[in-house]
Amino acid sequence: MIAVLTIAGSDPSGGAGIQQDLKVFRSFGTYGLSVISSLTAQSSAGVAGVMAVPGKFVTKQLAVVVADIMPDAIKTGMLYSEENVNAVAAAIRRFSLPNVVVDPVICSSTGRSLCMGNVPGAMKKKLLPLCAVVTPNIHEASILSGVQIRTLRDMEKAAVKLAHLGAGSVIITGGHLEAAATDLVYDGSFHYLKGRKISGEYHGTGCTFSAALASLLAKGESVSNAALKAKKFMGGAFRKTFSPGTGMRLFDI
């Protein structure tokens, strides 16, 4: 059984974070492992509070699980504190963890901050040089690269800067561009994954895409093929959403 490890926050609503990642892993036929980096009080209506798990305990979770089951890929989600970024980066180096997908949860797709102020700098310095792929949304790519993204050309500039920070490949998800839902893949060349722009608010889109990508890398797909298949998976996921609560729609995975 191919195993994929998620290091992320816990979402009580089940629509994002650890809970969503595990559902996506299962849908790709991979076995899900998890390390919780933060606890959240959130629902489909939004995030009311976040508490970071102490870095030493994140380290302990990682050491125990990978000593027993070595994952074929890992993905990171919400790393709320710099302490947790450092703990995860150290574990990636210590255990030579493969196929690292960094979903840099810095802010929501609406622009709301989801980390402490020193986390973006720590990610750039410690985590991006260790990853196979980084998958920011437009807001996150703007923060990490310093490029204000309004157009596809801006996305290209930001992707090159993120690659220069050490990321193996860069995928900037463009669902919030005004014109179309175009994702940019940069692996030394630019590739565009176009999709139909879908109206409405959806919970856990970044988690779902990055978890799909990690599952596909674990199964031996190249980054470009994995990105294409993950984009197709998202297209299907958007056609199967539901609204059990009072806020954003959830993916029925």
Buried (B, 14 or more C-beta within 10 A) or exposed (E): EBBBBBBBBBBEBBBBBBBBBBBBBBBBEBBBBBBBBBBBEBBBEBBEEBEBBEBEBBBEBBBEBBEEEBBBBBBBBBBBBBBBBBBBBBBBEEBEBBBBBBBBBBBBBEEEBBBBEEBBEBBBBBBBEBBBBBBBBBBBBBBBBEBEBEEBEBBBBBBBBBBEBBBBBBBBBBBBBEEEBBBBBBBEEBBEBEBEBBEEEBBBBBBBBBBBBBBBBBBEBEBBEBBBBBBEBBEEBBEEBEEEBEBBBBBEB
